[in-house]
Amino acid sequence: MSQSDWPLALLIVALGPVVGSFLGVLVERLPQGMAITKRSHCASCARALWWRDMIPVISVVLRRGACRSCGAGIPGHLIRIELAAALVGVVAVSLGVGQAEMVLTAMFLWTLVALFYCDLLYFRLPDPLTAALFVLGMGLAINDPAQGFAEGLLSAALASGAFLLIRWAYALLRRREGLGLGDVKVMAGIGAAVGWAGVPLVTLIAALLALAVIAIDTLRGPVPKGDAPVPFGSYLCVATAFVLVM
């Protein structure tokens, strides 16, 4: 990283928790079809939150994870999103890439964080986030001398097309949905970012993660039903972050 990159790098790191706070709003509202412009409030007592209640990480710590008004617990995933976004900022600048790629990588990974929690909590991959991931993925492809616009677009089409085919084949054979349409859409951004050669690796890692989690859940309790929903989009997000960073 050159000396001229440091101001931008420090800005990205500083913005990480702030972006995480905004991502928490998106995760809470987009899957449920709620407006993101509505003022933040306590989900328990509906009390509107002031600026001092929304300082990333710090406010939650000072309030000991509870609402100032009613004492209801603040959902733990909100602070985890803020911490994850802060980590993303550090990772993006530590890769030592140029300014454009630094910004695109941070924004792409931040979007993956939001999609991860949307699918994990609500089994939804909202269109605004999958569309943003595609735009950012194409940005990474264009900025990559090894890819460019045409190959990025082709990779996006191949990745989404392959998942659409899997979705169709599963529904034909099992007579029920096994892969959500959101997974098909999210693969467009993933394919553009990692390239067509990286898509099989992302898929393999995601599948192994899903199997590992299912195995752990089975050991800890009753065997999950065969039709139990699996947030495969969340595993795709983790696998993509791993492939992109490594």
Backbone as a ProteinNet text record, in pm:
[ID]
protein_1_A
[PRIMARY]
MSQSDWPLALLIVALGPVVGSFLGVLVERLPQGMAITKRSHCASCARALWWRDMIPVISVVLRRGACRSCGAGIPGHLIRIELAAALVGVVAVSLGVGQAEMVLTAMFLWTLVALFYCDLLYFRLPDPLTAALFVLGMGLAINDPAQGFAEGLLSAALASGAFLLIRWAYALLRRREGLGLGDVKVMAGIGAAVGWAGVPLVTLIAALLALAVIAIDTLRGPVPKGDAPVPFGSYLCVATAFVLVM
[TERTIARY]
84.3	0	88.5	64.5	144.9	102.2	189.5	161.4	36.1	7.8	-110.4	-240.3	-230.8	-351.3	-394.9	-307.7	-337.8	-459.6	-480.9	-602.3	-730.7	-737.3	-855.8	-867.2	-754.1	-755.2	-807	-759.7	-805	-953.8	-999.3	-1141	-1227.8	-1185.1	-1261.1	-1267.7	-1156	-1153.7	-1245.4	-1240	-1322.9	-1470.9	-1503.8	-1643.5	-1702.2	-1617.1	-1665.3	-1780.8	-1766.2	-1876.9	-2000.5	-1979.1	-2092.4	-2170.4	-2097.7	-2162.6	-2235.4	-2172.8	-2235.9	-2368.2	-2376	-2500.8	-2609.9	-2571.7	-2667.9	-2707.7	-2610.6	-2641.8	-2740.8	-2728.9	-2823.8	-2966.2	-2981.8	-3113.8	-3165	-3077.5	-3118	-3158.6	-3081.4	-3109.9	-3242.8	-3271.2	-3395.6	-3517.9	-3500.5	-3618.2	-3641.9	-3537.9	-3558.3	-3627.9	-3585.9	-3654	-3801.2	-3838	-3976.9	-4057	-3996.2	-4066.8	-4092.1	-4011.1	-4029.3	-3946.9	-3993	-3921.3	-3793	-3684.5	-3556.7	-3539.6	-3630.9	-3620.1	-3687.4	-3764.2	-3833.1	-3731.5	-3758.6	-3665.4	-3647.6	-3524.8	-3494.7	-3565.1	-3611.2	-3683.2	-3663.1	-3696.5	-3688.3	-3798.9	-3764.2	-3863.6	-3962.2	-3924.6	-4010.2	-4109.2	-4058.9	-4147.1	-4176.6	-4116.9	-4138.1	-4085.9	-4003.2	-3945.7	-3843.4	-3852.5	-3757.6	-3618.3	-3517.8	-3380.3	-3314.3	-3239	-3165.5	-3023.4	-2947.5	-2812.8	-2725	-2744.5	-2659.5	-2690.5	-2806.6	-2842.1	-2790.4	-2733.9	-2697.8	-2551	-2466.4	-2323.4	-2276.4	-2223.2	-2187.6	-2102.5	-2141.1	-2074	-2077.7	-2036.2	-2023.2	-2157	-2263.1	-2394.1	-2443	-2422.8	-2467.8	-2390.9	-2262.1	-2179.7	-2221.1	-2239.3	-2275.3	-2413	-2504.3	-2639.3	-2648.5	-2536.2	-2530.1	-2628.7	-2641.8	-2723.5	-2872.2	-2918	-3060.8	-3112.2	-3241.4	-3305.5	-3302.4	-3272	-3266	-3402.1	-3509.1	-3642.7	-3708.8	-3715.3	-3790.4	-3702.8	-3574.1	-3483.6	-3481.4	-3557.4	-3558.2	-3420.9	-3383	-3253	-3242.6	-3128.6	-3102.7	-3056.9	-3115.7	-3076.6	-2925.5	-2869.5	-2724.8	-2667	-2748.7	-2692.8	-2660	-2721.7	-2694.5	-2550.1	-2503.3	-2364.2	-2268.4	-2310.5	-2224.3	-2207.9	-2313.4	-2303.6	-2207.1	-2216.3	-2125.7	-1980.6	-1956.8	-1821.1	-1770.4	-1860.3	-1820.9	-1786	-1864.2	-1837.6	-1706.1	-1676.7	-1548.9	-1433.1	-1449.6	-1346.8	-1327.8	-1437.5	-1430.8	-1343.8	-1362.5	-1282.6	-1134.2	-1098.4	-957.8	-904.9	-984.7	-942.8	-923.8	-1017.3	-1011.9	-885.3	-846	-726.6	-597.9	-605.9	-485.8	-442.6	-529.9	-495.2	-389.3	-369.2	-264.1	-291.5	-418.7	-455.6	-468.4	-497	-514.9	-642	-659	-771.5	-906.2	-919.3	-1047.5	-1084.7	-989	-1017.1	-1041	-973.8	-992.9	-1138.8	-1189.4	-1327	-1426.2	-1404.5	-1495.7	-1497	-1379.4	-1371.2	-1445.6	-1425.2	-1494	-1645.5	-1692.1	-1835.9	-1894.9	-1820.7	-1867.7	-1879.6	-1776.3	-1779.4	-1885.6	-1905.8	-2012.6	-2148.5	-2167.9	-2294.7	-2310.6	-2200.4	-2206.5	-2246.9	-2198.7	-2236.6	-2388.1	-2443.9	-2588.2	-2665.7	-2623.2	-2691.5	-2680	-2563.4	-2543.5	-2648	-2667.2	-2760.6	-2906.2	-2934.7	-3072.2	-3116.6	-3029.2	-3065.2	-3063.2	-2966.8	-2955.6	-3075.8	-3122.7	-3231	-3369.4	-3382.5	-3516.1	-3531.6	-3425.7	-3429.4	-3473.1	-3418.5	-3447.3	-3317.1	-3307	-3196.2	-3259.1	-3279.7	-3356.3	-3294.7	-3383.5	-3340.4	-3247.9	-3275.5	-3184	-3040.1	-3023.3	-2889.2	-2823.6	-2900.5	-2841.7	-2807.3	-2889	-2858.6	-2731.7	-2719.3	-2598.2	-2475.3	-2489.9	-2377.3	-2333.5	-2429.4	-2396.6	-2320.5	-2368.4	-2302.3	-2159.1	-2142	-2009.5	-1919.9	-1979.3	-1903.5	-1852.7	-1937.7	-1895.4	-1786.7	-1796.8	-1692.9	-1558.5	-1559	-1436	-1382.4	-1473.5	-1431.5	-1367.8	-1430	-1377.6	-1241.5	-1225.1	-1099.6	-989.8	-1026.3	-931.3	-878.4	-748.9	-693.1	-713.2	-726.4	-743.4	-885.7	-981.8	-1119.6	-1171.1	-1211.9	-1271.6	-1423.3	-1487.9	-1634.1	-1695.4	-1645.2	-1706.7	-1697.6	-1579.5	-1565	-1641.5	-1646.1	-1724	-1870.9	-1923.2	-2064	-2089.8	-1995.9	-2010.1	-2006.9	-1916.5	-1907	-2034.8	-2092.2	-2217.4	-2329.5	-2335.6	-2440.7	-2424.8	-2301	-2277	-2310	-2270.6	-2297.1	-2446.2	-2517.5	-2662	-2732.9	-2687.7	-2749.2	-2734.2	-2616.2	-2592.6	-2682.9	-2697.5	-2783.8	-2931.4	-2967	-3104.9	-3135.3	-3038.6	-3055.7	-3068.2	-2986.1	-2994.4	-3130.6	-3176.1	-3306.5	-3417.9	-3411.7	-3514.4	-3510.1	-3387.5	-3373.5	-3421.2	-3387.9	-3430	-3582.1	-3641.5	-3788	-3855.2	-3793.2	-3849.8	-3841.9	-3730.2	-3709.1	-3779.1	-3777	-3829.6	-3969.2	-4017.7	-4151.9	-4165.9	-4055.5	-4057.9	-3933.3	-3940.9	-3828.9	-3713.6	-3594.1	-3477.3	-3374.9	-3384.1	-3290.4	-3370.5	-3358.5	-3437.3	-3391.8	-3483.1	-3449.6	-3347.6	-3348	-3249	-3107.3	-3088.8	-2956.6	-2911.5	-3005.8	-2974.3	-2929	-2999.2	-2966.5	-2833.2	-2808.6	-2685.6	-2563	-2580.9	-2468.9	-2422	-2506.4	-2462.7	-2349.6	-2368.1	-2263.4	-2141.1	-2163.5	-2051.6	-1970.4	-2039.3	-1971.2	-1888.2	-1944.6	-1871.2	-1746	-1754.3	-1642.5	-1529.3	-1564.4	-1459.5	-1423	-1502.3	-1474.6	-1531.6	-1547.9	-1612	-1529.7	-1396.3	-1312.2	-1325.9	-1367.9	-1380.6	-1515.8	-1614.3	-1749.7	-1755.4	-1692.3	-1696.6	-1637	-1529.1	-1467.1	-1559.3	-1623.9	-1719.3	-1832.4	-1884.1	-1994.8	-1953.2	-1831.7	-1782.1	-1765.7	-1704	-1682.8	-1816.7	-1911.6	-2043.5	-2113.7	-2105.2	-2169.3	-2105.6	-1972.4	-1903.6	-1939.3	-1948.9	-1989.1	-2130.4	-2220.5	-2358.7	-2365.1	-2290.9	-2289.4	-2230.1	-2124.7	-2061.6	-2157.5	-2230.4	-2325.4	-2439.5	-2488.2	-2596.5	-2548.6	-2425	-2370.1	-2358.1	-2313.2	-2299.9	-2437.1	-2534.9	-2670.9	-2728.6	-2696.5	-2746.2	-2688.1	-2559.5	-2494.6	-2546.9	-2590	-2635	-2781.2	-2859.1	-3001.9	-3067.9	-3201.1	-3274.3	-3226.5	-3238.7	-3199.5	-3292.5	-3237.5	-3323.3	-3407	-3526.5	-3613	-3553.6	-3587.3	-3533.3	-3574.9	-3691.4	-3738.4	-3711.6	-3625.4	-3591.9	-3515.5	-3551.8	-3485.2	-3339	-3256	-3113	-3076.1	-3016.5	-2978.9	-2853.1	-2866.3	-2749.1	-2685.4	-2766.2	-2710.5	-2607.7	-2631.3	-2535	-2401.6	-2407.7	-2284.4	-2212.8	-2289.8	-2230.3	-2156.3	-2213.5	-2150.3	-2017.3	-2015.5	-1891.8	-1786.7	-1827.9	-1734.4	-1677.7	-1762.9	-1717.5	-1615.6	-1643	-1549	-1414.5	-1417.4	-1293.2	-1215	-1282.1	-1215.5	-1164.3	-1242.7	-1205	-1084.4	-1081.6	-973.1	-846.4	-864.4	-747.3	-688.2
-119	0	125	214.5	335.4	435.3	534.3	633.7	713.2	733.9	811	735.6	603.9	522.7	525.3	569	559	639.5	762.7	834.8	759.6	702.7	625.3	499.1	434.4	311.5	338.1	444.4	478.5	514.3	580.3	615.5	489.6	393.4	268.9	195.2	188.9	122.3	194.3	327.5	405.4	391.1	378.9	368.9	229.9	130	-7.1	-23.4	18.4	3	84.6	202	285.4	215.7	161.6	84.9	-35.2	-98.5	-212.8	-177.1	-57.7	-12.4	1.2	54.5	67.8	-69.9	-159.7	-294.5	-363	-335.7	-391.9	-348.4	-222.9	-172	-247.4	-265.4	-336.3	-480.4	-545.5	-684.9	-697.1	-601	-604.8	-574.1	-491.9	-439.2	-495.4	-511.7	-555.1	-691.5	-793.8	-923	-919.5	-821.9	-812.3	-708.5	-652.2	-554.8	-423.2	-388.2	-263.3	-152.1	-29.1	86.1	110.3	134.9	156.5	302.3	389.3	531.2	564.7	471.4	495.7	508.6	599.9	623.2	497.8	473.3	355	362.8	247.3	242.3	107.1	99.3	-25.9	-119.6	-242.2	-337.3	-378.4	-358.9	-399.8	-291	-169.5	-63.1	44.1	30.2	123.3	264.1	280.3	411	447.3	569.8	616.1	629.2	591.8	596	727.4	786	907.6	871.7	971.5	947.1	878.2	913.7	853.9	705.7	661.8	520.5	439.8	507.3	438	452	485.2	488	343.2	306.7	166	106	-11.2	-91.6	-23.1	101.9	172	182.5	220.7	237.9	106.9	-2.9	-133	-169.5	-143.5	-175.4	-89.9	41.1	130.7	97.5	53.5	18.8	-127.5	-196	-337.4	-422	-389.1	-469.7	-460.4	-351	-337.9	-200.2	-193	-66.6	28.5	154.1	253.6	274.5	255.1	284.7	166.5	51.8	-60.9	-172.9	-168.7	-271.1	-399.1	-402.5	-522.3	-542	-667.2	-697.1	-656.4	-602.1	-567.1	-693.2	-725.6	-847.8	-856.3	-969.7	-986.4	-976.7	-1010.1	-1007.9	-866	-765.8	-628.2	-587.9	-619.1	-586.5	-677.8	-800.7	-889.8	-838.6	-780.5	-721.1	-603.3	-519.9	-405.1	-450.4	-553.4	-604.4	-668.3	-740.7	-801.5	-695.4	-587.1	-478.8	-409.2	-395.7	-337.1	-425.2	-556.4	-650.8	-643.5	-629	-616.6	-498.2	-385.3	-268.4	-295.3	-363.7	-396.9	-492.3	-592.5	-690.6	-624.7	-538.9	-475.3	-393	-320.6	-235.8	-316.5	-429.9	-509.9	-590.2	-598.5	-674.2	-603.7	-474.1	-401.7	-372.5	-361.6	-335.4	-184.7	-145.9	-5.2	51.4	182.6	250.8	201.8	188.9	145.4	6.6	-86.2	-222.7	-228.9	-142.1	-137.3	-101.3	1.4	44.7	-61	-115.6	-216.5	-342.5	-384.2	-503.7	-482.7	-367.2	-338.6	-338.8	-271	-262.8	-399.3	-477.8	-612.2	-699.7	-696.9	-778	-729.3	-599	-547.1	-597.8	-602.3	-652.7	-800.7	-875.3	-1017.2	-1035.5	-947.7	-954.7	-938.9	-840.1	-817.5	-936.9	-990.3	-1105.1	-1228.6	-1245.6	-1359.2	-1358.1	-1243.7	-1236.7	-1238.2	-1182.1	-1187.3	-1331.6	-1411.5	-1551.1	-1632.9	-1604.8	-1679.7	-1657.2	-1532.6	-1497	-1512.2	-1484.7	-1478.2	-1568.3	-1638.5	-1720.3	-1636.5	-1517.3	-1425.9	-1362.8	-1345.9	-1273.1	-1159.9	-1043.8	-934.9	-888	-857.1	-813.8	-691.6	-589.1	-473.8	-511.7	-609.4	-650.4	-738.9	-830.2	-913.9	-829.5	-726.6	-636.2	-556.6	-507.7	-433.9	-523	-649.9	-742.7	-763.3	-771	-788.8	-667.8	-547.7	-425.4	-418.3	-448.3	-443.9	-555.9	-672.1	-782.4	-747.8	-681.6	-637.3	-531	-445.9	-347	-412.6	-518.7	-592.4	-659.4	-713.3	-779	-679	-562.9	-460.4	-411.4	-403.2	-353.7	-460.1	-583.3	-694.4	-715.1	-694.4	-712.1	-853.2	-950.9	-1089	-1119.1	-1027.2	-1051.6	-947.7	-833.9	-734.1	-748.7	-656.3	-651.3	-776.8	-817.5	-928.9	-1058.9	-1088.7	-1213.3	-1208.4	-1090.5	-1077	-1104.4	-1050.2	-1071.6	-1217.4	-1277.7	-1419	-1506.5	-1475.6	-1552.7	-1540.8	-1420.4	-1399.1	-1481.7	-1482.1	-1556.6	-1707	-1755.7	-1898.9	-1943.3	-1862.2	-1897.7	-1901.5	-1797.6	-1793.5	-1901.7	-1921	-2022.9	-2162.5	-2192.2	-2323.3	-2346.1	-2244.8	-2258	-2263.3	-2193.2	-2200.6	-2340.6	-2400.7	-2537.9	-2636	-2617.6	-2703.4	-2686.9	-2564.1	-2536.5	-2606.7	-2597.1	-2658.2	-2811.1	-2871.1	-3016	-3071.4	-3002.6	-3048.3	-3046.3	-2937.3	-2926.8	-3033.4	-3067.9	-3169.9	-3308.3	-3335.4	-3468	-3486.3	-3383	-3395.4	-3336.1	-3267.2	-3206.8	-3101.2	-3037.1	-2926.7	-2842.1	-2719.9	-2628.2	-2665.7	-2677.2	-2709.5	-2598.4	-2509.9	-2398.6	-2273	-2173.6	-2051.9	-1969.2	-1889.6	-1802.6	-1697.4	-1662.1	-1567.2	-1619.7	-1751.8	-1811.5	-1797.5	-1811.4	-1794.6	-1651.4	-1555.7	-1414.9	-1377.2	-1427.6	-1390.3	-1443.9	-1553.1	-1610.7	-1523.1	-1431.4	-1340.2	-1251.4	-1192.3	-1108.6	-1188.8	-1308.2	-1394.1	-1436.2	-1478.1	-1520.9	-1409.5	-1288.3	-1174.2	-1145.2	-1157.7	-1122.3	-1224.2	-1352.4	-1456.2	-1515.8	-1487.5	-1544.7	-1684.6	-1728	-1859.2	-1972.6	-1956.6	-2062.6	-2072.3	-1963.6	-1964.9	-2012.4	-2018.2	-2056.9	-2199.6	-2300.3	-2435.6	-2442.6	-2367.5	-2368.5	-2306.3	-2194.7	-2131.4	-2228.2	-2294.9	-2388.3	-2505.6	-2557.5	-2670.2	-2631	-2516.4	-2472.3	-2448.7	-2386.5	-2360.7	-2491.7	-2590.3	-2719.4	-2789.3	-2783.4	-2846.1	-2777.2	-2643.6	-2570.2	-2609.6	-2618.9	-2655.3	-2795.3	-2889.3	-3026.6	-3031.7	-2952.4	-2950	-2896.9	-2789.5	-2732.1	-2829.4	-2896.1	-2993.6	-3109.6	-3154.3	-3263.8	-3224.5	-3101.6	-3053.2	-3043	-2989.2	-2978	-3116.1	-3213.9	-3349.2	-3409.4	-3382.4	-3435.2	-3367.5	-3241.8	-3165.5	-3187.3	-3243.5	-3257.8	-3353.6	-3343.7	-3432.5	-3416.2	-3522.9	-3520.4	-3425.4	-3327	-3233.6	-3306.8	-3258.7	-3317.3	-3293.4	-3382	-3371.4	-3245.7	-3190	-3069.4	-2942.9	-2954	-2836.7	-2736.3	-2607.7	-2507.6	-2490.2	-2468.2	-2446.3	-2312	-2221.8	-2091	-2102.2	-2167.7	-2194.4	-2065.3	-1960.5	-1832.3	-1780.8	-1806.2	-1764.2	-1835.1	-1964.7	-2040.1	-1993.6	-1956.9	-1903.8	-1772.3	-1690.5	-1562.8	-1585.4	-1678.9	-1708.3	-1764.8	-1856.9	-1919.8	-1815.4	-1725.3	-1621.3	-1529.9	-1488.9	-1402.9	-1471.4	-1601.4	-1677.3	-1682.3	-1715	-1726.1	-1590.3	-1486.8	-1352.2	-1299.9	-1324.2	-1270.9	-1353.8	-1486.2	-1574.9	-1585.1
0	0	0	-92.2	-100.4	6.4	27.5	131	99.1	-29.1	-68.9	-43.1	-21.5	3.3	149	239	381.3	426.7	378.4	421.8	388.4	267.7	229.1	312.8	337.4	416.8	557.5	618.4	753.6	754	647	637.9	630.8	550.5	537.6	670.9	741.2	871.8	970.3	969.9	1062	1030.4	901.1	860.8	883.7	906.6	920.5	1018.5	1144.7	1239.8	1202.5	1142.3	1100.4	990	892.6	786.3	846.8	945.9	1011.3	1075.7	1134.6	1194.6	1089	972.1	862.6	807.9	798.6	752	845.1	975.9	1070.9	1040.8	1001.4	962.7	839.8	740.5	619	649.7	734.6	769.5	843.1	929.7	1006.8	921	817.6	748.2	607.7	529.3	390.9	379.6	455.3	441.9	482.2	565.2	611.1	533.6	430.3	347.9	416.9	515.8	589.6	525.7	540.9	485.8	563.5	492.4	560	602.7	557.9	592.8	725.3	778.7	904.5	1017.7	1109.7	1220.3	1305.1	1346.3	1427	1562.1	1608.3	1734.3	1799.7	1927.3	2001.4	1953.4	1920.8	1871.6	1980.3	2106.3	2217.3	2258.8	2286.3	2335.5	2231	2112.7	2001.3	2028	2130.1	2159.4	2053.1	2000.6	1900.3	1960.9	1883.6	1932.2	1891	1984.9	1956.9	1916.1	1872.7	1821.8	1924.8	2053.3	2156.2	2177.1	2126.7	2137.3	2019.2	1919.6	1795.8	1759.3	1856.6	1830.4	1816.2	1699.1	1675.8	1787.1	1830.8	1933.3	2070.6	2077.7	2205.5	2278.9	2205	2269	2330.9	2259.1	2309.9	2436.3	2435.7	2553.4	2672.4	2649.5	2759.1	2816.2	2730.6	2777	2820.2	2817.6	2857.8	2779.6	2650.8	2560.7	2585.5	2646	2676.4	2633.9	2606.8	2571	2690.5	2664.1	2770.4	2837.2	2760.5	2811.4	2881.9	2812.2	2867.9	2922.1	2893.5	2943.5	2863.2	2751.8	2668	2603.7	2586.6	2529.6	2383.7	2345.9	2206.5	2134.6	2017.5	1946	1927	1964.3	1958.9	1819.6	1716.1	1581	1534.6	1596	1553.6	1584.8	1704.8	1737.4	1661.9	1633.7	1555.4	1412.7	1358.1	1224.2	1225.4	1328.9	1338.9	1351.5	1431.1	1447.4	1318.5	1248.9	1121.8	1018.5	1015.3	920.8	953.7	1082.5	1123.1	1077.8	1091.5	1047.6	896.5	823.7	677.6	637.2	705.6	674.3	690.9	799	824.8	717.3	683.4	582.6	446.9	407.9	276.4	258.2	361.8	349.2	367.4	436.3	461.8	340.3	239.9	120.1	36.4	63.4	-5.4	-151.1	-188	-327.2	-349.6	-475	-506.6	-447.2	-461.8	-398.1	-449.4	-581.5	-638.5	-589.5	-593.8	-549.9	-399.3	-324.9	-180.9	-147.8	-214.2	-190.5	-237.7	-357.4	-411.5	-325.9	-279.3	-195.3	-63.9	-2	124.1	103.4	-0.8	-25.1	-59.6	-137.2	-172.9	-48.6	36	157.7	255.6	263.8	349.7	302.9	172.2	117.8	149.1	143.3	179.6	325	413.2	555.1	570	500.6	509.1	454.3	341.5	281.9	371.1	433.2	524.3	634.7	698.9	810.8	764.4	648.1	596.1	576	518	492.7	621	706.9	832.2	922.8	929.8	1021.7	960.5	830.6	769.2	647.2	608	486.2	365.9	358	247.4	199	67.9	6.3	-74.4	-11.6	-73.9	-206.1	-301.3	-433.8	-431.3	-348.5	-348.3	-313.6	-224.7	-185.2	-290.7	-351.5	-456.6	-579.3	-606.8	-718.7	-690	-565.8	-527.3	-536.9	-497	-503.5	-648.1	-738.8	-880.9	-934.5	-903.1	-950	-896	-767.4	-706.8	-760.2	-783.9	-842.1	-980.7	-1060	-1192.4	-1180.6	-1079	-1056.7	-1029.7	-947.3	-919.6	-1045.4	-1128	-1251.7	-1348.2	-1363.4	-1453.5	-1405.5	-1274.9	-1217.8	-1219	-1250	-1251.1	-1393.6	-1415.7	-1550.9	-1605.9	-1518.2	-1562.1	-1606.6	-1576.2	-1614.2	-1712.6	-1662.4	-1749.1	-1754.2	-1824.1	-1826.9	-1888.7	-2005.9	-2078.5	-1999.5	-1945.7	-1871.1	-1739.3	-1677	-1554.9	-1579.1	-1688.3	-1722.5	-1757.8	-1830.4	-1865.7	-1740.5	-1648.6	-1524.2	-1443	-1439.2	-1366.8	-1428.4	-1561.7	-1630.8	-1610.7	-1617.9	-1599.1	-1457.3	-1359.5	-1219.5	-1191.1	-1232.7	-1209.6	-1290	-1413.3	-1497.5	-1439.8	-1386	-1326.2	-1205.4	-1121.8	-1003.8	-1043.4	-1148.7	-1197.2	-1247.9	-1314.6	-1363.4	-1247.5	-1144.2	-1025.7	-958	-948.3	-887.4	-964.6	-1095.5	-1180.5	-1170.3	-1174.6	-1170	-1035.4	-927.3	-794.4	-781.9	-828.6	-821.2	-906.5	-1018.5	-1107.5	-1044.5	-977.1	-919.9	-785.6	-701.6	-566.2	-550	-651	-647.5	-537.8	-502.1	-407.5	-428.1	-377.5	-395.6	-304.5	-363.3	-283	-281.7	-378.1	-388.3	-418.7	-333.7	-349.9	-468.9	-521.4	-633	-591.2	-461.9	-412.5	-428.4	-411	-429.8	-574.6	-666.9	-809.6	-836.5	-778.1	-800.3	-736.4	-616.5	-547.5	-620.8	-694.7	-767.3	-882.9	-929	-1034.5	-983.7	-866.4	-808.1	-769.4	-715.7	-675.6	-797.9	-903.4	-1024.5	-1085.8	-1088.9	-1144.1	-1063.3	-931.9	-844.1	-847.5	-840.9	-831.2	-966	-1069.8	-1201.1	-1213.9	-1340.2	-1362.2	-1301.1	-1296	-1240.4	-1088.6	-1024	-878.7	-829	-917.8	-877.5	-822.1	-886.9	-829.2	-688.5	-665.3	-532.7	-428.7	-464.1	-373.3	-339.6	-441.4	-421.5	-333.4	-357.8	-278.7	-132.4	-107.7	30.6	100	28.7	86.3	122	34	59.3	178.9	189.2	302.5	433.5	429.6	549.9	592.7	495.6	526.7	587.7	528.5	581	721	744	876.1	981.8	949.2	1044.5	1072.2	968.4	985	1072.8	1050.4	1130.5	1277	1301.7	1440.3	1505.9	1431.7	1485.2	1516.6	1432.7	1454.5	1581.6	1605.6	1726.4	1852.8	1838.1	1955.3	1989.5	1896.6	1924	1827.7	1814.3	1723.9	1579.9	1504.4	1363.7	1287.7	1213.7	1139.5	1034.9	1012.8	911.1	772.3	681.3	546.9	474.2	512.4	445.6	527.3	630.3	710.8	625.1	632.6	549	588	488.5	509.5	446	523.2	466.9	380.7	265.1	182	132	118	76.8	176.1	304.4	407.5	388.5	358.6	337.3	210	108.5	-14.1	14.8	101.2	137.1	208.1	303.2	376.3	280.6	195.5	101.2	4	-41.7	-135.1	-69.6	53	125.3	139.8	170.4	186.9	55.7	-53.8	-184	-230	-208.8	-255	-178.7	-49.5	34.1	22.7	13	9	-130.4
[MASK]
++++++++++++++++++++++++++++++++++++++++++++++++++++++++++++++++++++++++++++++++++++++++++++++++++++++++++++++++++++++++++++++++++++++++++++++++++++++++++++++++++++++++++++++++++++++++++++++++++++++++++++++++++++++++++++++++++++++++++++++++++++++

